[in-house]
Amino acid sequence: MRQSTITKIKNGKITLPKDLQKEWKEGEVLFMRSSGGFLIKSITPPSLSALRPKLKKLGKLVSSKDIDDAVSWARQKTYAGRT
């Protein structure tokens, strides 16, 4: 594992060394406190194709009536008090 050092922490912002800036570009990170210091890890959101099997399984648990009831409820809340 190649190691780099952080060059600056100012006003809660971390400036990464140039070699890490080129690799990392932009994105979200997980920042955790650990017994030995801090852990910073890049986060890659899952793709929709990776989530598809789970979403399909969950979709089978919801009936058409449940969806119709939810839409009706949302419409009532959205348009309540409007004339």
Buried (B, 14 or more C-beta within 10 A) or exposed (E): EEEEEEEEEEEEEEEBEEEBEEEEEEEEEEEEEEEEEEEEEEEEEEEEEEEEEEEEEEEEEEEEEEEEEEEEEEEEEEEEEEE
